[in-house]
């Protein structure tokens, strides 16, 4: 069965949906996106993801009045139903729309392009989590507004592919000797028995899963500090994990062939994994 997607107010089989070559998303990466997990046919933390989408839109100058969020909400549920998604994810991309010419200055009257479609993802099983994953350290050379979930992801793509070429799960990024995030994830460390994650700023994305995990850990009386973390503290950490919408807790046991802690997945990481999984199962 060909999957159905939503584009600009209508539903299409995926092979029939078309976007103009003059769309600013294609020409400039002038747009934002959001990825929403689907568990048991239910979108996970939908309101929080749509709130972040609205923040990203505001930051690039697309106003709430230009976007019908009620229609987006309905379209997401319709796609889950018609495509029979069980464990999946929903991808939303909104660009500044179609211009008459390729030019940096955009027409404020452009109608945004709204695309919503399903996206499969690999969810790691318990045995993979218990084994752990590897990462590399890379300089964070992305643009300095990483708090916007922009479709302009060339640097992230290059960094993620570099990590893959090195047989690493993730590239952990350092700017000015401070941890920012991964190429496609937020990062947590355990240092001196305190869980730490970089404080929010324009240098990193306010991860929906990141924020939920912080709240859940604190509700379980586990201390979490949002603070600056040096490269040296990353490499000397007792435990490290990466966090994203599709895989909330991914343990990192080595970085550039340096063992993290004992070189095995630690107790705090496994506790975080269980706490998050329990929440998802009860959601």
Number of C-alpha atoms within 10 A of each C-alpha: 5 9 14 21 25 22 21 15 12 10 18 14 12 15 10 9 15 9 14 12 12 15 23 24 23 17 14 16 16 19 26 24 21 20 22 23 23 23 16 13 16 19 23 19 17 17 11 15 20 18 13 21 23 18 19 20 24 13 15 14 11 22 12 12 7 12 17 11 15 8 10 19 14 10 20 22 15 16 20 22 13 11 15 12 21 14 17 22 24 22 17 22 20 24 25 26 22 22 20 10 12 14 11 10 8 16 14 10 10 17 16 20 21 20 21 23 22 24 15 14 12 9 12 13 8 11 8 12 17 15 13 20 21 22 24 23 19 17 16 24 12 17 11 12 14 17 18 24 23 21 18 19 16 11 14 17 13 12 26 20 17 16 21 15 10 15 13 19 20 27 28 27 23 20 16 10 14 18 29 30 24 25 22 19 26 28 25 30 29 23 17 11 14 14 22 22 23 21 15 15 13 13 20 21 20 18 20 20 23 21 11 15 21 21 14 15 18 11 10 12 9 16 13 19 15 13 12 16 20 17 19 11 16 23 19 18 20 24 28 30 25 25 23 18 22 19 16 23 30 28 29 30 24 22 21 13 11 14 18 22 18 11 17 18 23 21 10 20 24 18 15 21 21 13 16 19 14 11 12 13 9 7 12
